[in-house]
């Protein structure tokens, strides 16, 4: 009984993941095409801004059918606290993508806005710009 109680206390005392940690989880989930995990990290009213326009969560998930992340390296990740419940992440990503049968390697600059609601951080906005 003491072991169960101790384990429960350790789990309860574990700090909540930060937006930076959650952003890393998003990349892992997208690479593994884990739809349920992605949905758990994104706000239902998520907005993405990309070269092909604005995406809602459904369109974001649809992109899993169009692109496969072969490999990636995230760089220069910075987190800026906007207020107690909002954090902005900016960073670069060197990615190798498979779009259809075409392999693409590129650097992309990213921005993600995370909002805490009900004690949980969720991604509410993400944008990408291809680096020059």
C-alpha positions in Angstrom: 0.0 0.0 0.0 2.8 2.4 0.8 4.4 1.8 -2.6 1.1 2.7 -4.4 0.7 5.8 -2.2 4.3 6.9 -2.8 3.9 6.4 -6.6 0.7 8.4 -6.5 2.3 11.3 -4.7 5.3 11.3 -7.1 2.9 11.4 -10.1 0.9 14.2 -8.5 4.0 16.2 -7.6 5.5 15.9 -11.1 5.6 19.3 -12.8 3.3 19.9 -15.7 5.0 19.9 -19.1 6.0 23.3 -20.4 5.0 24.6 -23.8 8.5 23.9 -25.0 8.3 20.3 -24.0 4.8 20.0 -25.6 6.1 21.5 -28.8 8.7 18.7 -29.0 5.9 16.2 -28.3 4.0 17.7 -31.3 6.9 17.0 -33.6 7.2 13.4 -32.4 3.4 12.9 -32.8 3.4 14.3 -36.3 6.4 12.2 -37.3 4.7 9.1 -36.0 1.3 10.2 -37.4 -0.4 9.8 -34.0 -3.7 11.5 -34.5 -5.0 11.1 -30.9 -1.8 12.6 -29.5 -1.9 15.5 -31.8 -5.6 16.2 -31.0 -4.7 16.1 -27.3 -2.0 18.8 -27.8 -4.0 21.2 -30.0 -7.0 23.5 -29.1 -10.2 22.6 -30.9 -10.2 26.1 -32.4 -6.5 25.8 -33.6 -5.4 28.1 -36.4 -2.4 27.4 -38.6 -1.0 29.8 -41.1 1.0 28.4 -44.0 2.0 29.2 -47.6 -1.2 27.4 -48.8 -3.5 29.4 -46.5 -5.1 29.0 -43.1 -5.7 25.6 -41.5 -8.1 24.5 -38.8 -7.4 21.4 -36.8 -9.2 19.1 -39.3 -7.0 20.5 -42.2 -3.9 20.2 -40.0 -4.7 16.5 -39.4 -5.4 16.0 -43.1 -1.8 17.0 -43.8 -0.7 13.8 -42.2 -1.9 12.1 -45.4 0.1 14.4 -47.6 3.5 14.6 -46.0 5.7 12.3 -44.0 8.4 13.7 -41.8 11.5 11.6 -42.5 13.9 13.5 -40.2 14.1 16.8 -38.4 16.3 18.9 -36.2 14.9 21.8 -34.2 17.2 24.8 -33.5 17.3 28.1 -31.8 14.1 27.4 -29.8 13.1 30.3 -27.6 10.1 30.7 -25.3 8.6 34.0 -24.4 6.0 34.3 -21.7 3.3 36.7 -22.7 1.3 36.3 -19.5 0.5 33.6 -17.0 -1.5 31.6 -19.5 0.2 32.4 -22.9 3.6 31.5 -24.3 5.1 32.1 -27.7 7.7 29.7 -29.1 9.9 30.6 -32.0 12.5 28.3 -33.6 14.0 26.9 -36.8 13.6 23.4 -38.1 15.8 21.6 -40.6 13.5 19.0 -42.1 13.5 16.1 -44.6 9.9 15.5 -45.8 8.4 13.0 -48.2 5.6 14.8 -50.1 4.1 12.1 -52.3 7.2 10.5 -53.8 9.3 13.6 -53.6 11.9 14.0 -50.9 12.3 17.6 -49.8 15.0 19.0 -47.5 14.6 22.6 -46.2 14.9 24.9 -43.3 11.7 26.4 -41.9 11.2 29.2 -39.3 8.3 28.5 -36.9 6.1 30.2 -34.4 3.7 28.5 -32.0 1.3 30.1 -29.5 0.4 28.0 -26.5 -2.5 28.9 -24.2 -3.2 27.4 -20.8 -6.8 26.6 -20.1 -8.1 24.5 -17.2 -4.5 23.8 -16.1 -3.6 22.4 -19.6 -1.4 23.9 -22.2 -2.8 23.7 -25.8 -1.4 24.9 -29.1 -3.8 27.5 -30.4 -1.7 28.9 -33.3 1.2 27.8 -35.5 2.9 29.3 -38.5 5.8 28.4 -40.8 7.9 30.4 -43.1 10.4 28.8 -45.5 13.9 30.1 -44.8 15.8 31.9 -47.6 
